[in-house]
């Protein structure tokens, strides 16, 4: 998937519409994690240094097509201005005469941020008229919002019908790193897949089946696999209607000679709440009225042993109820282990909200090879699905080599 990038056009003096993913967490109007803003800086700085007029756009939250003051992008513009050391004004609306005037006043090397695109219902509907109006602001379109690339929205897909479309530097890295996992990983290649439900990961497991050497499975989704093995899981989160899928995946793994590591011991709690009584039990002896909340120490050891030979590891999803500190031990241990492996030259790619959070909370993000900015997007790419926001970008044509006379 070789796409043209911001390096492939002359940005000097051009108005460049850059779709970013500034969907950052807010508390009381303050940004609690600016990772996505920082991730967009290389593309923005590159264009500004080239003398482009940069028109930034993003969504924030789910306003459902209505203006919500709590989801305005002013905090993002302020943080962006601090990081760029320049003023980044934010418009009152993504559309309108005032916005057009503000853009027309910009000089090369200056940037502006459009107000939340999702204040307009036409954005998520991929309305051609809305896309055309956005395109009217610029000469060139750049998509650097990998986290939204799996959505066919006006600013991620529709706009490319009206402007030449290029990948930003973050988008380029995401496509290359995740594409390499599917096409040419260093082997052995292992995938650690966790999270609540197996239903959301079935396609990933199926698509990776012929590509990985090891699957490590944890989190709530592991309970469905335990059911498939005939074990009881008490009151634990599980999907009994997906047991046949889990059995089919285990059978396929055996056929492809893929090692599957499931928990052999688990931490169980009377209630899935802070302060609840908990204990560690073998996976085949889960009490009927208790809940599985984490992997046990034996399981952690087995998982590490299975991952030790790996030269490439992809991790998506926590191994327990990560949001409760007592039940986050397995997830945090995995984060520390993988950071250590990355330090030895192993390629470690982390994608997914809670697994990324586990890495960042412990200050380990910079030690990993790559932290994907798109949880859902990274999964869809690994499912082998076409991503609308990537498909519309211009392809790099292979260089033709002439035959020697």
N, C-alpha and C positions, 0 to 999 in steps of 0.2 A: 504494500500500500504506500506507494511513493508519491507524495503530494508536493506541489509547489508551495514554497513558504515565503515569509516576508523578505527573505534574502533574494528572492527571484524577481523583484520589480523595483524600479527606481521610485522611492517614496518622496523624494525632494519636492516640496511645494504641493504635494497631493493631499487631498482630504481622505483620510483613511478611517473607515468605520470598523472599530474593533469590538467584537462580541467577547466579553470576558465573563467569568463565573465569579461574581462578587456576592454569591449567596452565603454570607457569613453569619455565624451565630451572634445574636444580640441579647443583651440583658440590660433593661432600663435605658435603652437607647445607646448603649456602649458595646463595641465589638469585643467579644471574649476570645476570639481566635482569628487572627488576620492571615492565616496560612494561604488562603486562596488569593488574597490581594498581593501578597509577596510573590506568589507563583506567577502572577501576570506581569510583574515588573520587567523582566528581560525583554519581552515583546514591546511593551510601552516605551521603555528607554531606547530600544533600538530605533523605533520609528521617530521618536522625538529627535534623537541625534542625527537622523537622516534629513531632518527639516520637514517632516510631515506635520499636517494639522490633524490631530488625533481626536476622533469622536468615539468615546467609550460608551458601552451599553451593557446592561446586565439586568437580571431579575433579582428579586430578594423575597424569599418566602412565598406564600401562596395567597395573594390578595384576591384571587378569583375575579379578576377583571374590574376591581373597584379600588379607588384611592383609599389607602390606609396610612395615616400619618406615621404609625409605628413601623411601617415598612418602607419609609423613604430612604433614599441612598445618601443623604447628607453625611452620616457617620463614615460611610465608605469613602466619600470624596475627601473628607478631612484627613482620614488616615492615609489615603493615597497621596495627598498633598504633602504630608509629613515625610513619607518615604521617598517621594520624588524631589522634595525640597523646592516645590513650586506650587502656585495656586492652581487648584483644579476645581473650577466652579461646577455646580450641578444645576441642571435646568429645572424649571417648575413642572415640566411635563415632557414626555418623550416627543410629543408632537406640538405643533402650533407656531404661530408667527413669532412669538417671543423666543422660542427655541431656534428657529431659523435665523433670526437676527443675531443671536448669541454666537451661533456657529459661523456666520458670515463675518463677524468681527475678529475671529481668531486669526492669529498670525502663525507662520511656520514655526514649529518647535513648541506650540502650545496645545493644551488638551482640555476637553470638556467632558463631563459625564452626564448622560441623559438620565432622567428620572426613571424609576422602576418600570420596565417594559410591561410587566404583568398587571399594571394598573389599567391596561387596555385588553379587553377580552380577545381582541383580534390577534394578539401575540401568540397565545397557545393554540388558537384555531388555524394558525399559519395562513392568515388572510392575505391574499395577494395585494390588495390595496394598501394594507398596513405595511407590508414588506416593501412595496414600491416607494412609499413615503419615507421610510427609513433609508432606503437606497439613495433617495434624492439628496441626502445630505453629503454624499461622498463620491469619490472617484473609484475607490477600491474597497473591497470587503476582506477583513481578516477575522477568522474564527480562532480564538484562543480559549474557548470555553469547552474543554473536553467534558467536564461534568454535566453539560447540557447537550452534548453532541448526539445522544441517543434519542433526543426529542425533535420531531419535525415541526418546529415553531417558525414564526415569521423571521426572527432574528438569527436563527441557527440554520435554516434551510431555504426558506422562501426568498430571502434577500439575494441569494446567489443567482437567481434568475435575472437580476437586473445589474449586477456588478461582477467583475472578475473576482473570484474567491480564492484566497490563499490561507494556508495554515499559519498560525502563530507559533512561536518557539516552544511554548508549553504543549500545544496540540501536537506539534511535530515529535516532541520527546515521548508523549503518551502513546502515540501511534507506533513509534519505533520500538519502544520497550515492550509494550503489550503484544505487538505484532511478532516480535522476536520470540516471545514465549510460545506462540502458536506455531511458528515456522522453523525456528532454528535455536532452541535452547541448549545451553551446555548441559550435558547429561552426567549423572542421573538428574532428572527433573522431578521435583516433588511439589505437590499442592496441599496446603493446609486449609481446609474448608470448614468454617464454623458458622455460627449464627443460629437464629431461632428455628427456622423452618427449612426442611429439605425441598419443599415445593418450589422455593425461589432459586434453588441451586441445581435442580435436576439437569437442566440443559448445559450448565457449565460442566458438571460431572461427566455427562455424556460426550460433550465435545472434546474434553481433555482426555477422555479415556484412552484413546490411541496415541496420546502424546506424552503422558506422564509415566513415571516409573513407580511413584508412590503417592497414595492418597492418605492424608491424615485427617480424620473427621472428628469434630468435637461440637460443643454447643448443644442447643436443643435439638438440632437436626440429627445428632448422633442417636438420640433416643428412638427415632423411627427405625434406624438401622438395628438397634438392639431388639426392637420388637420383631424385626424381620428375621433375627436369629433365634426367636422364640423366647426371649427374655422379657420379664415384666419390668415396667418402668414406673410403677406406682402412680402418683398423681402428676408426674412430670409432663411438661410440654412435649407433645408428640403429635404426629399426623397418621393415625391408623389407616386413613384412606390412601396413604402413600406407601404403605408397607410393600405392596407389589412392586412399586418403582424401586424401592430400596433393594429388594431381593434381586431385581433385574440388574441393577448396578453392580451388586456383589458378584453376580454370575458373570457379567461382562468383564469385570476386573479379573476374575479367575481365568477367563478365556484369553484376555490380553496379557496375562501374567503381570498384572499391576498389583503391587502390595497395598492392601487396605488396612490401616491401623485404626481401630475403634477403642474407646475407653474400656479398660479391664477393671478399673475401680473408679468410683465416683464420689463426690461430696454430695450428700443429700441433706435437705433441711425440712423441718416441719412446715414452715411457711416461707414463701419467697419474699422475705422482708428483712430489713436490718434488725439485728438482735435476735433473730430466730435461732432455736437450737439446731445444731448441725453435726454431722459426723461423716466419716469415710467408710464406705462399704464396697464389697466386690460387686461388679456390674451385674452378676447373676443373682444377687441377693438384695435388690432394692426394695425397701419396705413399701407395702401397698398404700400407705397413707402419707408418704413423704415425697418430696420433689427433688429431682436431680438438678444441682445448681452449679457444678463445676467438675472438672476432671480431677482424679486423685493423683497422688504422688507416683504410684506405679505406672499409671497411664502416661504421665509426663515423661518418665524415664523411657518408656517404650517409644513414645513419639520422637524424642530426641535421638534415640538409637536408630530409628528408621530414617531420620533426616540427616544423620551424620555423613553418609556418603554423598549427599546431594551437592551438585554444583550450581543448581538453579532452584529457587523456592519461591512460589507464589502463595501469599497468605491473604485470605479474605474471611472475616467473621471471627467473633470471640469464641472462646472455648467454654465459657460459663456465663452466668448472669453478671456481666461485667460492671453494670451500673451500681451494684452493691459491692463495696470494697472487699468484704469478707469472702465473696464468691468470685473475685477477679484474679485470684492467685494463678490459676492455670494460664490465663490470657497474658498476664504480665510476665510470667516465666517464659512463655513462648516469645514474647517481644524481646526479652533480654537475650535469650538463646540465639534468635535470628540476627540480632545486632552483632553478636559475637561472631557468627558465621560470616556475615557481610564483611567484617573487619579482616577476615582471612582470604577475601577475594571471591567468595560465593556471591552469585547474583541473587539478591533478595528484593522482591517486589511486593509491596503491601498495598492492598486496595480494599476499601470498605470502611464505613464510618467508625465502628467501634474498635476494629483492629488498628486503624490509623490513630484513633484517640489513645489507645493503650500505648502505642509507640511514642506519641507526642507527650503524653503525661509524664513519661519517664525520661524525657529529653533524649530519646534515641532516634528521632526522625532523621537527623543528618548522618547517622551511621548506616542507614539502609541504602541500598542501591537506588531505589526509586519508591516514592510514596505517590500513589495515584490520587489525583484530585477529584476523580469521579468514581464513587462507589458503584452506583447503578450502571454507569457508562462502562466502567472497566469490566463488570460482569457480562454485560451484553456483548462487548467485544470478544470476550473469551467464550461466549456461547456461539460465536461464529456468525452473529447477526450483522446485517448491514446497518451502519449508523448514519442516519440522514445528514447530520451535521458534518460528517467526514466525506460521505459520498459526493456531496455537491462541490467539494474543493477541487481545484484544477489538478489533473494528474501530470506528473512529470513524464515526458515521453522518453523512452530509452534512446540513447545515442546510437545512431546507425554507424556501423563500421564498414567501410568499403573493402572489397577484396583487393589484395595486392596484385598488381599487374604482372 
